[in-house]
Amino acid sequence: QLQAYGGGLVRPGGSLRLSCEASGSIFNINDTGWYRQAPGNQRELVSGITSGGITKYAGSVKGRFTISRDNAKRTVYLQMNSLKPEDTAVYYCTANIVEKAGWGPDDYWGQGTQVTVSS
């Protein structure tokens, strides 16, 4: 239902753009966002965006990361600039999706994409 891609290995100070595309039976996509989980750590919220475009960011990424979405393409993006070694983690996208009109929403998660920041 959610396919995330765009991770990779980048040097400190570099940039990456993550994408997450929703597919399948979809009536509406509500809030979407990105979480990350580093080894030994709990999964944490990185950034979120509502269907109306209201955004929020973790303090550690504010000013460096930008979340956006293209509702027509059913895709959410995370532009990551000025990357630091501490940004190294598996990044997961999530979306609150209504599959059919009249149905309640469900939360879906992508499979995760590895981001490694290292020199």
Secondary structure, DSSP 4 states (H G I P E B T S, - for coil): -EEEE--EEE-TT--EEEEEEE-SS-SEEEEEEEEEE-TTS--EEEEEE-TT--EEE-TTTTTTEEEEEETTTTEEEEEE-S--GGG-EEEEEEEEEE-STTPPPEEEE---EEEEE--
